[in-house]
Amino acid sequence: MSEVNPRVADYPIDRQFLERWSPRAFTGEPVPENELRTMFEAARWAPSSSNLQPWRFLYARQGTPHFEKFLALLVDGNKVWAKNAGALVVLISKTTQPVSGTDKVAPSRTHSFDTGTAWGYLALEAMRLGWAAHAMAGFHVERTIVDLGIPEDYRPEAAIAIGRRDDKSILPEYLQAREEPNSRRPQRDFVSEGGFPPPDRRPEQF
Ligand SMILES: Cc1cc2nc3c(=O)[nH]c(=O)nc-3n(C[C@H](O)[C@H](O)[C@H](O)COP(=O)(O)O)c2cc1C
């Protein structure tokens, strides 16, 4: 798809951060196994607390018997477009970690944080390879746990559709209007030197 990306950074950053976005119009072309592996490899090198690497990626490629099972986990509003993904991924994280010097485990405080970083790396690598990755919170968590056989000390974090972009005309009209890179709030709404901004100097959105 060639189009003008309207995103503008307020400070100089690498183009990849502006060029990654979450489209919904996909061609249905299956993602080749080796390219998926390259995306998971980027995720593999994410930092994590104590290098525990709590992320686990479960996946299904378009055209395999697994794909329909993964698609069925999504809410209808996501199924309508994600059915044309080249692969679907369910990203889960391990919620416990070993207590050093013992055979016990304790709750992890960072499993979701670490796993979010891994998702970000995957998304950037997918884009570099010419694919788009679109995260989804809209999936049935309990059904996902049962249907994918996820043990109790793992938390489903997100589903991810990965696909080759198609023209937005393939989408229902209400989604066509949203099929473009969106923008972001300015830094004053989420960055503060020295501590949380006091009420009299706090931007409304902080
Ligand atoms: C954890 C997470 C959950 C999301 N859930 C959905 C979803 O269920 N359906 C959807 O269409 N988009 C979903 N999105 C996409 C966001 O709406 C999108 O990332 C956000 O608007 C920023 O746009 P961009 O990714 O194009 O930069 C999700 C994104 C994230 C990171």
The ligand as a Gaussian input file, in Angstrom:
#p B3LYP/6-31G(d) Opt

LIG

0 1
 C       -3.156000      -4.328000      24.180000
 C       -3.863000      -3.811000      22.951000
 C       -5.170000      -4.197000      22.716000
 C       -5.837000      -3.772000      21.554000
 N       -7.082000      -4.281000      21.273000
 C       -7.636000      -4.046000      20.061000
 C       -8.808000      -4.743000      19.667000
 O       -9.364000      -5.581000      20.377000
 N       -9.326000      -4.459000      18.433000
 C       -8.734000      -3.553000      17.593000
 O       -9.248000      -3.378000      16.486000
 N       -7.605000      -2.907000      17.932000
 C       -7.019000      -3.135000      19.145000
 N       -5.834000      -2.522000      19.485000
 C       -5.189000      -1.558000      18.577000
 C       -5.176000      -0.148000      19.175000
 O       -6.446000       0.443000      19.027000
 C       -4.078000       0.669000      18.481000
 O       -2.824000       0.098000      18.783000
 C       -4.080000       2.128000      18.941000
 O       -5.238000       2.784000      18.496000
 C       -2.866000       2.870000      18.396000
 O       -2.876000       2.779000      16.997000
 P       -1.665000       2.182000      16.176000
 O       -1.346000       0.830000      16.725000
 O       -2.178000       2.122000      14.758000
 O       -0.498000       3.118000      16.322000
 C       -5.169000      -2.905000      20.646000
 C       -3.856000      -2.511000      20.915000
 C       -3.207000      -2.962000      22.042000
 C       -1.758000      -2.559000      22.262000

